Amino acid sequence: MFDLSKLRPLDRLNILGMLAIAVVALIFHDRVEYYKTILFVNILLSFALIYLMNVTARQNSSVATFIATWYTLPLIFLTFKELYLMVHPINPHDLDYLLIRIDRMIFGTDPTAILDKIATPGLTEFLQICYASFYLLWVILGVDLLRSGDKKGFLFFFFVLMYGFYLSYAGYLFVPAIGPRFTLYDFAKLDQQLPGLYLTPILRHIINSGESITNVTQAAMLAQRDCFPSGHTEMTIITIAMAMKFRMKSAMIIIPLGTGLIFATVYMRYHYGVDVIAGALFAVFVLATATWLESRLQSSEKGVSGSAGQTRPVKSIVRQKADVTK
């Protein structure tokens, strides 16, 4: 029931990612208060994932298949919150001052100050909705890929997405920062300084809760150090690129929402300009290397990966090589 050959490249990547997080927590166990919990959870989930993929390979279980298809979504949130428990204890020196300095060197001033000049309640409302659609975009594309019958494309999309997330976690550890809404503005007055219409306060509260900001007076201390690179920018570019790569109809929704989301990262004061630049560069690197990494993580018993989610049996490749040598 623990046959590793049943694992897909996505599963192997997630197990490696969870174990990497566990190893970092163990190395810094004297700083990470909940390192034992992180170790236990990640090791347990790794074994559970191996077991799950063996079950789906041997049994026709709709429940197991559904979990194997969509487990990546809750895993993203879990690993993201594990980083919350690790980043500040491991690296307690926030580098917002450095990011602000770089922004001012590039743009001559704070990018948020430039965008403040065009702020209106209507625009703020629209961009807050775009920003809040971050997770929804993945679901839209994922459902579209499955409905079109492209299961390989679906798996490759989530493989690229998780690859991007794991790389961004390294950025959070090395360059911890909380963002301009805390450093350049009064967080408690955000609703007054940058008001929306109807949904903005509600969506802000939901996003703040997801980032563990439950107390306005201690917001800067509670906030997750997840600014550099901008994961919203990186993952959104990846999602747009995948929607265009597979020529999905959902691209008509994903592209405008995603474009607004990226613009909102700075306009809504979540990120510095340099965060967005870094997020875009991370996305380019991930998209350029994902196919290679997927092929490295492909089980030799299942096949050897070709281009973007394509798999050819090992025997056919060997046969082709033999024909060439004749």
N, C-alpha and C positions, 0 to 999 in steps of 0.2 A: 504493500500500500504506500510505499515511499520510494517509488521508482522515479528517479530524477529525469529520465528521458521523456516523461509525460509533461514536463514543464515547457511552456512557450517562452520565447525571448522576453516578453513582458513580465512573466512570472519570475524568471531568473533575475531580471533587472530589479524588480521590487524586493526580492529576497536579499540581493546584494545591497540595495539601498537601506533596507531595514537593519541589516547586520552592520553596515557602515555607521549608521546612527548609533547603534548599540555600542560599537567599539569606541566611538568618540566619547560617549557617556561614561564608559568604563575607564578610559584613559584619564578623564577629568572627574573621577568619582568623588574626589575631595571637594569639588565645587558644585557638582550637579546633585542636588538633594534627592531627586527621585531617580537616580541612575539604576537602582535595582528594579524599579517598576518598568523603566524603559527596556532594560535587558530582558526581563521576563516576558513582557508583551511582545517585543519584536521577535524573540526566539520562538515563542509560542505561535505567533502568526505565521512565521516562516514554515514551521512544521505543518500548521493547519492548511497553508496554501499548497504545499506538496501533496497532502492528503486529499484536498479538494480536487486537484487536477487529476489524481489517480482515480478518484470516484467518477468524475465526469468522463474519463476515458473508458471506464469499464461498465458504467451503468447509464441507462437512459433516464436520468432524473432531471425534470424540468427545473426544480428548485436549485439543484447543484449547478446546472448550466447557467441559470440566471445569475447566481452569485459569482460564478467564474467569469461571467461577462462584465459585470458592473462593479466588482469589489474594489476596483481602482479608485472610484470616487470617494468612498469613506476613508480609504487608505491615505489619500491626499490630505484630508483634514487631520487625520491622526498624526501623520509624520510632521505636518505643519505645527501642530500643538506640541509635539515632542521638542521641536526646535525652540519653541517658546520657553520650555523648561531648561534649555541648555545654553542658548546664545548669551544672554546677559550674565549668568554666573561664570561662564567660561571666559568671556571677553567683556568685562564691565565698562569699558571705556568707549562710549558712543562717539562716532566720528562724523556727526552732523556738521560740525564746524568746518571739516575738510571738504565735505560735499558742497556746502554753501560757498566756500572759497572758490572751488572749481567752477560752480555755476556762474559766479560773478566774473570769473576770468573769461568764460566762454560767451556769456550773454550780456555782460556789462552791468547786470543787475540781477535781482532774483526773478526767475521766470514767472513765479506766482504773482509778483507785483505787476508784471507786464499784462498778464491775463486778467488781473483784477479790473483793469480798465474797460474790459468788454463784458464784465459780469452783469447778468440780469437774472431775476428770479426764474424766468422761463428757461433760459439757457442752463442755469444751475439745476433745475428740475430734470431736464432732459439728460444732462451729463451724469447726474447722480444715478438715474435709472440705467444708463449705459454702464457705469462703473459696477453697479450691483448685478449686472447680467453676466459677470465673470464666469461663474460656475455653469450658468445656464447655457452658455455658448457651447461648452463641451458636450452637454447632454443633447442639444439640438443636432450637432454634427454627428454624434455617436448614433442617435436614433436614425438619422437620415442614412448613414452608412449601412446600418443593419437592415433597414427597410429596403434598401437597394440590393441587398444580398451580398454586400462586400464585407464579409467577416474579417478577411485578411487586412483590408483597409482600416477597419475598426480597430483591430489589435495594433496595427502599426501606428495609428493616430495616438492611442493611449500610451504606446511605448515611447513615442517622441515626447509626449506631454510629460510623462514621469521622468524621462531623461532630463528634460528641462528643469523640472522641479528639484531633482537631486543636485544638479549643478548650482541652482540658485541658493540652495541651503548653505553651500560652501561660502557663497558671497555674504550671506547673513552673518556667518561666524567670523569671517575676516574683516568685514566692514559693517559693524552694527550701527544702525541709525534708526531714528523714530520718525523723521519727516518734518516738513515745514509747518504743518498745522500745530505742532508743539513748540518748535524752535523759533519760528518767525512770526507766529500769531498766538493769540490767546485762545486756546482750545475750548475753554468754557463759553466763549462768545462766538463760536463758529456759526451757529444758527442765525445770529444777529448780523454778523459781518458778511456772510455769504448765504443769504436766505434763498430757499427754493419756493415752491408753491404748496403742494399737498403731501407728496410722498417723501420729499427730501429728509425731513427730520426722522421719519420712521426708518428709512433705509440707512441713514447714518447710524441710528441706534443699533440696528441689526449688525451692520459692519463692525461697529465698535465692540459689540458683544463678542463677535467672532474673533476679534483680536484681543480679547480678555480685558477690555477697558470697561470696568464696571463702576468705577468711581471717578467722577470728573476732576475732583481736587487732586487725585493721585494718578491722573491719566498718563503723564509722561513716564512715570515709574512702571505702570502696569502694561504699557503698550508693547506690542511685539516688535522686536528689532528686525524688520523685514523690508527695509527700504531699498537696499542696494544688493543686487540689481532689482529693478522693478519687475516682479514676477507677473504682475498684471500685463505689463507690456510684452514680456517674453512669451508667456503662454497664449496671449491673444494673437500675436504675430504667428505663432506656431499653428493655432487653430485656423486662422485665415488662410495660411499657406496650405494646410491639409485640405481645407474645403475647396480651394482652387485646384490643388493637385488631382483630387478625385472628381472634380467637376460636379460637385453636389449642388442641388437646387437650393439647399439651405444657405449657400454662400450669399444669396441675395439678402438674407437676414443677418448673417454673421459679419459680413464686411462692413456695413454701415454701423451696426452696434459696436463692433470691435474697434473701428476707427474712432468713434465717439468715446469709447472706454479709454483708449490710449491718451487721447486729448484730455480726458477727465482726470488722469492720474496727477497732472500738474495743476490744472484748473481748480480741482476740488481740494488741493493742498495736501494730497497724500504723499506725493513724491517730489524730489528735486529733478531738475532737468537732466542732470548727469545720470540719475537712476534710470530714466527712460532710455537714454543713449546706451547705457550698459545692458539694459534688458533687451534692446534690439540687437546688440552685438552677441549676446548670449544666444538669442533665438537663431541668428544666422549660423553660429557655430554648431548648435544642436541640429539644425536642419541639414547642415553640410556633412555631419558625421553620423547621423542616426542610422542610416542604412548599413554602414560599415559595422557599427556596434551591434545592430540586430543580428547581422550575419555571424559575429563572434559569439553571440549568446544562443545561437540556434543549436538544437540538439543534433548531433551527428547521426543519430539513429532515425531522426525524422527527415532530415534533408539539409541542404546547404542553401542559405538565403541568397536570393539574387537581388533585384532592385525592389526597394520599398515594399516590403511585405510579400514579395514573390518567393516561392520556395520550389526548388527542383530536387528530386530524389538524388541521393548520392550515387546510386547505381547508374542512373542516366548520365550523370556527369562523367563518371569513370568510362562509360561506354563511348561517349563522345570523344574523350581524350584518346581512347584506343583507336577509334576510327581515324583520327587525325594523324596518328603515327604510322598508319598502314601505308 
